[in-house]
Amino acid sequence: MARTRNTLLSALLTASLALAPLPSARALDTRLPDLGNSAGGLMTPKAEQELGRAFMRSVRLNQAVLDDPLIGDYIQQLGERLVEHSDAAGTPFHFFVIDNREINAFAGPGGYIGVYTGLISTTQTESELAAVLAHEIAHVTQQHLLRAWETASNMTLPNAAVLLAAIAIGVAAGGDAGLAAATMGQAGLIQEQINFTRANEQEADRIGIDILADTRFDPNAMPAFFSRMGRANRVYATKLPEFLMTHPVTTSRTADALGRAARYPARQVRDSLHFELTRARIALRNIEHPLAHAARLARQLEDGRYRNRLATEYERALSLLQGGRIAEADTLLARLLQASPDTIEFIVAKAEVEQRQGKAEAALRRLRQALLAHPTSRALVLSHAELATALGHYREAVDQLRDHLGMATDEPRIHALLARASGEAGNAVAAHRHQAEYHYLNGKLEEAILQLELALKTPGISFYDSSRIDARLRELREELAARKKRE
């Protein structure tokens, strides 16, 4: 019976990770961890972390994970702030952004939570964005996926097989439609699962509102967002936003959220500057004519039509920078730094301006100084490493990146920069090894294996490096063999 349960659970994990919410059904580049039984918990924390990392590799392989450390840092910090007021306080969570205009968010195993740029742009307040994150955090803390898998494992084989397909398609297609498509006549069984998923949504709403209130965000932001999504539900006659497919908004759900939020006193919460700056950076990704956009922003500033003056001036400075008007961007950024000298977004932009002006060493000094105050800032670490490498300060870049790697071992760009800086410094073995990890974290297993094979062929490689790389190579080859066997 235990073997049957593990087989069913492995089938579900493979199916759900390949589909949720990815458009491609490519297999994961990993072997699934061993699963326990109900008595000892469905999955150990270590196994769930391994599964989460595998999930993230599949996401990177199939989705456009946004490579903007400033936006990434903001969403991670916001998420961590919420997690600390949840049942999972102290547990590592990983928040990331998908570069997609769809309105959507999703939670995967191991505390991996993805947010689309379209959702960030659609939320009208920081509390609304926090509400969506709190909802996804609640899905993780309440182990909704694991509970669904456990339900499947305790069913008879034919019924469990139908339910596994229903869950997988439901996760990918969203809501009741995906479940109905998979059942083909198993009405009673699927109605049970539909009710379970609706209950999950309601539970995530209730817990999410509590997290919001405890984190001192506006708890009414969740029903407010639901209300706007509900209106959109009536407007979109053909294609619903992805959020409405995966998180159906009903009148009763909005009413429940309103009732839950009413338990807390009304609270006016000011949006943070970083929220506004993040929205500005996302808005610029869709601008084709930056100088025309800068002119529009100038008129808005003159007329007083802006949400946050500093954020609007920052967006205008970046537009001018993209359009080649470096001196005007420099003037604006100097004013912004005078108003808020410790804001990392302004520091990074000013360093980029200085680099474009031929003052790269001054830019590097600025970044070094900022890192003294913000040593864990991924945006500053990456900006500093890129510039230090470009200027030939390879050892400085490698040392900084290695220090940061302990806090971000699963960050592909850290490995990419380490590969470049190590190669420039003449350490070919380290260059190949980090390039292999970069490919592996992006789900490209065969490319990772090739880099490790090249590392082993490096003249003069030490016994220690050879042994370590050979062991890693065996692991990846076993994963590749397992993947091809599943395919």
Backbone torsions as a table, in degrees:
resi	resn	phi	psi	omega
1	MET	NA	-41.1	179.4
2	ALA	-63.0	-39.2	-179.6
3	ARG	-65.6	-41.0	177.0
4	THR	-61.3	-42.3	-179.8
5	ARG	-62.1	-44.8	179.9
6	ASN	-64.2	-37.6	178.4
7	THR	-63.3	-44.0	180.0
8	LEU	-65.6	-42.9	-179.6
9	LEU	-65.7	-39.8	177.8
10	SER	-63.1	-38.3	177.6
11	ALA	-63.0	-42.8	179.3
12	LEU	-65.3	-44.7	-179.0
13	LEU	-60.7	-44.7	179.8
14	THR	-63.1	-45.4	-178.3
15	ALA	-66.4	-47.1	-175.1
16	SER	-68.6	-37.0	179.8
17	LEU	-72.4	-30.7	178.3
18	ALA	-73.6	-25.1	-173.7
19	LEU	-108.6	-25.3	-166.7
20	ALA	-100.1	116.9	-19.3
21	PRO	-99.0	43.7	-169.8
22	LEU	-82.5	144.4	178.7
23	PRO	-75.2	-22.6	-177.7
24	SER	-98.4	146.7	179.2
25	ALA	-101.2	25.7	179.9
26	ARG	-63.7	143.9	-175.2
27	ALA	-73.7	155.6	176.7
28	LEU	-70.6	145.3	176.8
29	ASP	-89.5	59.9	179.4
30	THR	-163.8	156.8	168.6
31	ARG	-89.5	140.1	-179.9
32	LEU	-71.9	142.6	179.2
33	PRO	-70.1	160.1	175.3
34	ASP	-66.0	139.9	-177.9
35	LEU	-106.4	141.0	179.8
36	GLY	-88.4	-168.8	178.4
37	ASN	-105.7	180.0	-175.5
38	SER	-63.7	-36.2	-175.3
39	ALA	-63.2	-38.5	-178.1
40	GLY	-99.4	12.3	-174.0
41	GLY	91.7	144.3	-175.1
42	LEU	-65.5	-31.2	-177.8
43	MET	-153.1	138.1	177.9
44	THR	-70.7	156.1	177.7
45	PRO	-56.1	-39.2	179.6
46	LYS	-64.1	-43.3	179.6
47	ALA	-64.9	-38.1	179.1
48	GLU	-67.0	-36.7	176.2
49	GLN	-63.9	-41.4	177.9
50	GLU	-63.0	-41.3	178.8
51	LEU	-65.4	-38.5	178.0
52	GLY	-62.8	-41.4	178.3
53	ARG	-65.1	-38.2	176.7
54	ALA	-64.7	-40.7	176.3
55	PHE	-58.0	-44.0	-178.0
56	MET	-66.8	-36.3	176.9
57	ARG	-63.6	-38.8	177.9
58	SER	-67.0	-38.6	177.4
59	VAL	-61.6	-46.9	-179.3
60	ARG	-62.7	-34.3	-178.9
61	LEU	-68.5	-33.3	-171.0
62	ASN	-109.6	-17.0	-175.3
63	GLN	-123.2	157.9	179.7
64	ALA	-86.5	79.8	176.7
65	VAL	-66.5	127.0	-172.0
66	LEU	-69.3	126.7	179.9
67	ASP	-99.7	63.1	176.5
68	ASP	-129.1	99.9	-173.7
69	PRO	-63.4	-26.6	177.9
70	LEU	-67.3	-45.3	177.1
71	ILE	-67.5	-41.8	179.3
72	GLY	-61.6	-42.5	178.7
73	ASP	-62.1	-41.3	-178.7
74	TYR	-63.0	-48.4	-175.8
75	ILE	-68.1	-33.0	176.9
76	GLN	-67.2	-44.1	-179.2
77	GLN	-66.4	-40.6	177.0
78	LEU	-63.0	-44.9	179.4
79	GLY	-62.2	-44.2	-179.8
80	GLU	-63.2	-36.3	177.9
81	ARG	-61.1	-40.0	178.8
82	LEU	-72.0	-41.2	-178.9
83	VAL	-59.5	-37.2	-178.6
84	GLU	-65.0	-13.5	176.6
85	HIS	-111.9	23.5	177.2
86	SER	-116.2	-179.2	176.8
87	ASP	-69.3	-10.7	-176.6
88	ALA	-104.3	21.8	-179.2
89	ALA	-53.3	130.5	-178.6
90	GLY	91.3	-8.9	179.1
91	THR	-89.5	134.5	178.7
92	PRO	-65.8	128.5	170.7
93	PHE	-119.6	155.8	-176.9
94	HIS	-130.4	113.2	-179.2
95	PHE	-107.5	137.3	-178.5
96	PHE	-146.0	165.0	-174.3
97	VAL	-118.5	134.4	174.9
98	ILE	-98.7	129.0	-179.6
99	ASP	-80.0	85.3	-175.5
100	ASN	-154.2	133.2	-177.0
101	ARG	-75.6	-6.2	176.9
102	GLU	-61.8	153.1	176.1
103	ILE	-93.8	101.5	-175.9
104	ASN	-161.9	159.6	172.9
105	ALA	-154.6	156.6	-179.5
106	PHE	-156.1	156.1	177.8
107	ALA	-117.3	136.5	176.4
108	GLY	-115.8	-179.7	179.8
109	PRO	-67.0	155.2	176.0
110	GLY	73.9	16.3	177.5
111	GLY	78.3	24.4	175.8
112	TYR	-91.1	119.4	-175.6
113	ILE	-126.7	122.8	-178.9
114	GLY	-106.5	141.9	179.3
115	VAL	-129.3	133.7	178.8
116	TYR	-83.3	148.2	177.0
117	THR	-60.0	-33.3	178.7
118	GLY	-61.3	-34.8	177.7
119	LEU	-68.7	-44.7	-179.7
120	ILE	-60.0	-40.8	-180.0
121	SER	-69.3	-29.9	-175.9
122	THR	-79.5	-33.6	-180.0
123	THR	-63.4	137.3	-175.1
124	GLN	-91.5	-18.8	178.4
125	THR	-138.7	162.2	176.6
126	GLU	-65.5	-31.5	177.5
127	SER	-64.0	-35.5	177.0
128	GLU	-65.5	-43.5	177.2
129	LEU	-63.3	-42.7	177.6
130	ALA	-62.2	-33.5	179.9
131	ALA	-63.7	-42.4	179.0
132	VAL	-65.5	-44.6	178.6
133	LEU	-62.5	-41.7	179.7
134	ALA	-62.5	-38.6	177.0
135	HIS	-61.4	-45.6	-179.9
136	GLU	-68.5	-36.9	176.3
137	ILE	-60.3	-40.6	179.5
138	ALA	-63.7	-37.4	175.5
139	HIS	-57.9	-39.1	-179.1
140	VAL	-72.6	-48.5	-175.4
141	THR	-65.1	-30.9	179.8
142	GLN	-88.1	1.1	175.8
143	GLN	53.5	46.7	-176.9
144	HIS	-64.2	-40.6	177.8
145	LEU	-66.1	-44.4	-178.9
146	LEU	-63.8	-37.1	178.8
147	ARG	-66.9	-36.6	177.2
148	ALA	-66.0	-40.7	179.0
149	TRP	-65.1	-37.3	-179.9
150	GLU	-67.3	-38.4	176.0
151	THR	-58.6	-43.5	179.9
152	ALA	-63.8	-38.4	-174.8
153	SER	-69.5	-21.2	-177.7
154	ASN	-94.9	3.2	179.6
155	MET	-93.1	166.6	173.6
156	THR	-65.9	159.3	-173.9
157	LEU	-56.9	-50.2	-178.2
158	PRO	-62.9	-44.3	-178.8
159	ASN	-66.1	-40.8	179.9
160	ALA	-62.8	-38.8	-179.5
161	ALA	-63.1	-41.4	177.8
162	VAL	-64.4	-43.6	-177.8
163	LEU	-66.4	-36.9	177.6
164	LEU	-59.4	-45.7	178.8
165	ALA	-64.1	-39.6	-179.1
166	ALA	-63.1	-44.3	179.6
167	ILE	-63.1	-45.5	-177.2
168	ALA	-61.8	-47.9	-179.8
169	ILE	-70.0	-36.3	178.5
170	GLY	-62.5	-39.9	177.8
171	VAL	-63.8	-39.9	-175.6
172	ALA	-78.5	-45.2	-175.1
173	ALA	-89.0	-27.4	174.4
174	GLY	97.0	131.5	167.3
175	GLY	65.9	-158.7	-174.2
176	ASP	-67.6	-29.9	-176.3
177	ALA	-61.9	-42.9	179.5
178	GLY	-65.2	-38.1	178.1
179	LEU	-65.7	-45.7	-178.6
180	ALA	-62.9	-36.3	-178.5
181	ALA	-64.1	-27.4	-175.6
182	ALA	-90.6	-11.0	-167.7
183	THR	-91.5	-47.6	178.6
184	MET	52.5	56.9	172.9
185	GLY	107.3	-9.2	179.7
186	GLN	-87.9	59.8	-169.2
187	ALA	-61.7	-47.2	-176.5
188	GLY	-64.1	-44.2	-179.9
189	LEU	-62.0	-44.2	-176.6
190	ILE	-72.4	-33.7	177.4
191	GLN	-61.0	-37.5	176.5
192	GLU	-60.6	-42.9	-178.7
193	GLN	-71.1	-36.8	177.0
194	ILE	-60.6	-45.1	179.3
195	ASN	-62.3	-37.0	179.9
196	PHE	-64.4	-44.1	-178.8
197	THR	-68.7	-36.1	176.4
198	ARG	-64.4	-40.1	177.2
199	ALA	-63.4	-38.3	176.5
200	ASN	-59.5	-45.0	-179.6
201	GLU	-62.1	-43.8	180.0
202	GLN	-65.3	-40.5	178.3
203	GLU	-65.3	-41.8	178.5
204	ALA	-63.8	-36.2	176.3
205	ASP	-62.2	-49.2	-176.4
206	ARG	-62.1	-47.8	-178.5
207	ILE	-69.1	-37.7	178.1
208	GLY	-60.7	-40.1	178.3
209	ILE	-65.2	-39.7	176.5
210	ASP	-62.6	-41.0	177.8
211	ILE	-62.4	-43.6	178.4
212	LEU	-56.6	-49.9	-176.9
213	ALA	-64.0	-42.6	-179.2
214	ASP	-66.4	-26.8	179.4
215	THR	-88.9	1.8	177.9
216	ARG	68.3	32.7	164.3
217	PHE	-95.3	170.8	-179.1
218	ASP	-77.8	112.5	-179.2
219	PRO	-64.7	-22.2	178.2
220	ASN	-74.4	-5.9	179.7
221	ALA	-65.9	-31.8	-179.0
222	MET	-67.5	-53.0	176.7
223	PRO	-63.7	-30.9	177.5
224	ALA	-63.3	-43.2	178.3
225	PHE	-66.8	-42.3	177.5
226	PHE	-59.5	-40.1	-178.7
227	SER	-62.9	-43.0	177.8
228	ARG	-67.0	-38.4	176.7
229	MET	-66.5	-35.3	177.1
230	GLY	-64.1	-39.3	176.4
231	ARG	-64.9	-38.9	177.3
232	ALA	-64.3	-33.5	179.2
233	ASN	-58.7	-34.6	179.8
234	ARG	-82.4	-23.7	-177.1
235	VAL	-81.3	-41.2	-176.6
236	TYR	-77.1	100.3	-176.1
237	ALA	-81.1	-25.7	-174.8
238	THR	-111.2	-66.3	-175.8
239	LYS	-113.5	116.9	179.0
240	LEU	-76.8	151.2	169.4
241	PRO	-58.5	148.8	-176.4
242	GLU	-56.3	-35.0	-178.5
243	PHE	-61.8	-37.3	-178.9
244	LEU	-74.4	-23.9	177.3
245	MET	-78.1	-40.4	-177.9
246	THR	-89.7	-19.3	179.4
247	HIS	-133.8	71.7	-175.3
248	PRO	-55.6	130.5	-179.3
249	VAL	-104.6	117.5	178.5
250	THR	-114.0	167.0	178.3
251	THR	-62.0	-41.5	-178.9
252	SER	-66.8	-35.7	179.5
253	ARG	-66.6	-42.7	177.7
254	THR	-63.3	-40.8	179.6
255	ALA	-64.4	-41.1	177.2
256	ASP	-61.1	-42.7	180.0
257	ALA	-65.6	-39.2	177.1
258	LEU	-61.9	-43.3	179.6
259	GLY	-63.9	-41.0	179.1
260	ARG	-65.9	-43.7	-179.5
261	ALA	-65.8	-29.7	-178.3
262	ALA	-66.4	-15.6	177.7
263	ARG	-69.6	-15.9	-178.6
264	TYR	-108.7	150.4	177.7
265	PRO	-66.9	150.7	177.4
266	ALA	-61.6	143.1	-175.4
267	ARG	-141.1	126.8	174.3
268	GLN	-90.8	118.5	-176.7
269	VAL	-118.1	124.6	178.2
270	ARG	-81.7	133.0	177.3
271	ASP	-65.9	140.6	179.8
272	SER	-73.0	156.7	176.7
273	LEU	-61.8	-36.5	-178.0
274	HIS	-66.2	-33.3	174.7
275	PHE	-61.7	-46.5	-179.3
276	GLU	-66.4	-39.9	179.5
277	LEU	-67.2	-36.5	176.9
278	THR	-63.7	-44.7	177.9
279	ARG	-61.7	-36.5	178.6
280	ALA	-65.0	-43.0	179.9
281	ARG	-64.7	-39.4	178.9
282	ILE	-67.1	-41.1	179.3
283	ALA	-59.0	-38.6	-177.9
284	LEU	-68.3	-19.9	-178.8
285	ARG	-68.7	-19.5	-177.1
286	ASN	-106.8	11.6	-177.5
287	ILE	-95.4	124.4	179.7
288	GLU	-91.1	-27.1	-177.6
289	HIS	-124.4	86.6	-172.4
290	PRO	-62.0	-35.1	-178.3
291	LEU	-71.4	-37.1	175.5
292	ALA	-64.8	-38.0	177.8
293	HIS	-66.0	-40.9	177.7
294	ALA	-60.4	-39.3	178.3
295	ALA	-64.7	-40.9	177.5
296	ARG	-62.8	-41.7	179.0
297	LEU	-65.5	-35.8	177.5
298	ALA	-61.8	-41.6	178.3
299	ARG	-65.9	-38.9	178.1
300	GLN	-63.2	-40.5	178.7
301	LEU	-65.3	-40.4	178.6
302	GLU	-64.6	-37.9	-176.9
303	ASP	-87.2	-5.5	-178.3
304	GLY	76.2	22.6	-177.8
305	ARG	-99.3	80.9	-179.6
306	TYR	-154.6	156.1	176.7
307	ARG	-80.3	-42.5	-178.7
308	ASN	-145.3	122.2	-173.1
309	ARG	-63.6	-44.8	-178.6
310	LEU	-62.0	-41.1	179.9
311	ALA	-66.7	-38.5	179.0
312	THR	-67.9	-40.0	177.0
313	GLU	-66.4	-37.0	176.8
314	TYR	-63.5	-45.5	178.6
315	GLU	-61.6	-38.9	178.4
316	ARG	-67.7	-40.2	178.5
317	ALA	-61.8	-43.0	178.7
318	LEU	-67.2	-35.1	176.7
319	SER	-64.2	-43.1	177.6
320	LEU	-63.9	-39.4	178.8
321	LEU	-63.8	-44.4	177.9
322	GLN	-63.8	-33.0	-179.0
323	GLY	-85.2	1.6	176.5
324	GLY	86.9	4.9	178.8
325	ARG	-90.4	73.3	-170.0
326	ILE	-66.5	-43.3	-176.3
327	ALA	-63.1	-41.8	179.5
328	GLU	-66.7	-39.6	177.4
329	ALA	-62.8	-39.4	-179.9
330	ASP	-62.7	-42.4	179.2
331	THR	-61.5	-44.7	179.1
332	LEU	-63.4	-45.1	-177.6
333	LEU	-67.5	-34.3	176.3
334	ALA	-61.8	-40.4	178.5
335	ARG	-67.3	-39.3	179.2
336	LEU	-66.0	-40.8	178.8
337	LEU	-67.7	-31.5	176.4
338	GLN	-66.6	-38.0	-179.8
339	ALA	-75.7	-34.6	-176.9
340	SER	-145.7	78.0	-170.5
341	PRO	-68.1	-17.1	-176.1
342	ASP	-100.4	6.5	-178.1
343	THR	-79.0	118.6	-172.9
344	ILE	-62.7	-38.0	179.2
345	GLU	-57.7	-40.5	179.9
346	PHE	-70.6	-38.7	-179.1
347	ILE	-63.9	-46.2	-179.5
348	VAL	-64.2	-41.7	179.1
349	ALA	-65.0	-41.1	178.8
350	LYS	-63.8	-40.3	177.8
351	ALA	-63.2	-38.1	178.0
352	GLU	-65.5	-40.4	177.3
353	VAL	-61.9	-46.0	-180.0
354	GLU	-61.4	-38.6	177.8
355	GLN	-64.6	-41.6	179.7
356	ARG	-67.6	-24.3	179.0
357	GLN	-86.9	2.6	-178.2
358	GLY	83.5	18.3	-179.8
359	LYS	-112.5	51.7	-172.8
360	ALA	-64.1	-38.8	179.7
361	GLU	-65.1	-37.4	176.1
362	ALA	-64.8	-39.5	177.2
363	ALA	-62.6	-41.2	179.7
364	LEU	-64.8	-41.0	177.6
365	ARG	-62.6	-38.3	178.9
366	ARG	-62.2	-43.5	-179.1
367	LEU	-69.4	-38.4	176.3
368	ARG	-59.9	-44.8	-179.3
369	GLN	-63.7	-41.1	179.8
370	ALA	-65.6	-35.3	179.6
371	LEU	-66.5	-26.8	175.8
372	LEU	-62.9	-35.8	179.6
373	ALA	-86.7	-27.4	-176.4
374	HIS	-132.4	67.2	-173.5
375	PRO	-67.2	-19.0	-178.3
376	THR	-98.5	2.5	-179.0
377	SER	-70.4	114.4	179.6
378	ARG	-63.5	-38.1	-179.4
379	ALA	-61.7	-43.1	179.5
380	LEU	-70.1	-40.8	179.5
381	VAL	-60.0	-46.5	-177.8
382	LEU	-68.8	-42.2	178.7
383	SER	-62.4	-43.9	179.9
384	HIS	-63.2	-45.7	-176.8
385	ALA	-64.8	-41.1	178.8
386	GLU	-62.8	-44.7	-178.1
387	LEU	-71.9	-41.5	179.1
388	ALA	-61.2	-40.3	177.7
389	THR	-65.8	-42.9	179.5
390	ALA	-61.3	-31.1	-178.7
391	LEU	-91.7	2.2	177.6
392	GLY	87.8	9.0	177.6
393	HIS	-89.8	65.3	-170.8
394	TYR	-65.6	-45.0	-178.7
395	ARG	-62.5	-39.4	178.2
396	GLU	-61.4	-43.2	179.8
397	ALA	-65.5	-44.5	-178.4
398	VAL	-63.6	-44.5	-179.2
399	ASP	-61.2	-44.7	-179.4
400	GLN	-64.1	-43.2	-178.4
401	LEU	-68.0	-39.8	178.6
402	ARG	-64.7	-38.9	176.4
403	ASP	-60.9	-40.2	-177.7
404	HIS	-77.3	-25.1	-176.0
405	LEU	-60.7	-31.1	178.2
406	GLY	-62.8	-23.7	178.9
407	MET	-98.3	-10.6	-175.7
408	ALA	-145.6	59.4	-176.2
409	THR	-66.1	-24.3	-177.5
410	ASP	-100.7	23.2	-179.6
411	GLU	-97.1	107.7	-175.3
412	PRO	-58.1	-39.7	-174.4
413	ARG	-66.6	-30.9	175.7
414	ILE	-60.4	-45.7	179.6
415	HIS	-66.7	-37.2	179.1
416	ALA	-62.8	-43.3	179.3
417	LEU	-69.9	-36.8	176.2
418	LEU	-64.2	-37.7	177.4
419	ALA	-62.0	-44.6	-178.5
420	ARG	-66.7	-49.4	-177.6
421	ALA	-65.2	-40.1	179.1
422	SER	-64.5	-42.2	178.3
423	GLY	-62.7	-43.4	179.0
424	GLU	-64.7	-30.9	179.8
425	ALA	-81.4	-3.6	176.9
426	GLY	94.2	8.8	179.7
427	ASN	-99.3	84.5	-174.6
428	ALA	-66.8	-35.1	-179.2
429	VAL	-62.6	-48.7	179.1
430	ALA	-63.5	-37.3	179.1
431	ALA	-60.3	-47.8	179.3
432	HIS	-65.8	-39.3	-177.4
433	ARG	-65.1	-44.4	179.4
434	HIS	-71.9	-33.3	176.1
435	GLN	-65.9	-34.7	176.3
436	ALA	-63.5	-44.1	179.4
437	GLU	-66.5	-35.1	176.2
438	TYR	-59.4	-48.6	179.2
439	HIS	-64.5	-42.0	-178.0
440	TYR	-61.2	-44.7	-178.9
441	LEU	-67.5	-21.9	175.5
442	ASN	-92.0	9.6	175.7
443	GLY	81.2	11.4	-177.4
444	LYS	-102.3	82.7	-170.8
445	LEU	-68.4	-42.6	-177.5
446	GLU	-66.0	-38.8	176.8
447	GLU	-64.4	-37.2	178.6
448	ALA	-64.6	-42.7	179.1
449	ILE	-61.7	-41.8	179.3
450	LEU	-59.7	-42.3	179.9
451	GLN	-64.6	-38.7	178.4
452	LEU	-68.5	-36.5	176.6
453	GLU	-64.2	-38.9	176.6
454	LEU	-65.3	-38.4	179.2
455	ALA	-61.3	-41.1	-179.3
456	LEU	-65.9	-23.0	179.9
457	LYS	-89.3	1.4	-178.6
458	THR	-67.1	126.2	178.9
459	PRO	-59.1	137.2	175.6
460	GLY	77.2	13.3	-179.8
461	ILE	-61.4	139.0	-177.4
462	SER	-75.2	160.0	178.1
463	PHE	-62.1	-39.9	-179.5
464	TYR	-61.9	-50.4	179.9
465	ASP	-63.3	-40.7	-179.5
466	SER	-62.3	-42.4	-179.4
467	SER	-66.4	-43.5	-178.3
468	ARG	-65.9	-44.4	-179.0
469	ILE	-69.0	-37.3	179.1
470	ASP	-63.1	-40.2	178.6
471	ALA	-65.1	-42.9	178.6
472	ARG	-65.3	-37.6	179.9
473	LEU	-63.6	-40.2	177.8
474	ARG	-62.3	-40.7	178.8
475	GLU	-60.1	-46.9	-176.7
476	LEU	-69.8	-35.6	178.0
477	ARG	-66.1	-37.2	176.6
478	GLU	-65.1	-40.7	177.1
479	GLU	-62.1	-43.8	-179.8
480	LEU	-63.2	-41.2	178.8
481	ALA	-63.7	-41.6	179.5
482	ALA	-65.0	-39.2	179.7
483	ARG	-65.0	-45.4	-179.3
484	LYS	-65.2	-33.2	177.6
485	LYS	-65.0	-40.7	179.2
486	ARG	-67.3	-36.0	-177.9
487	GLU	-70.6	NA	NA
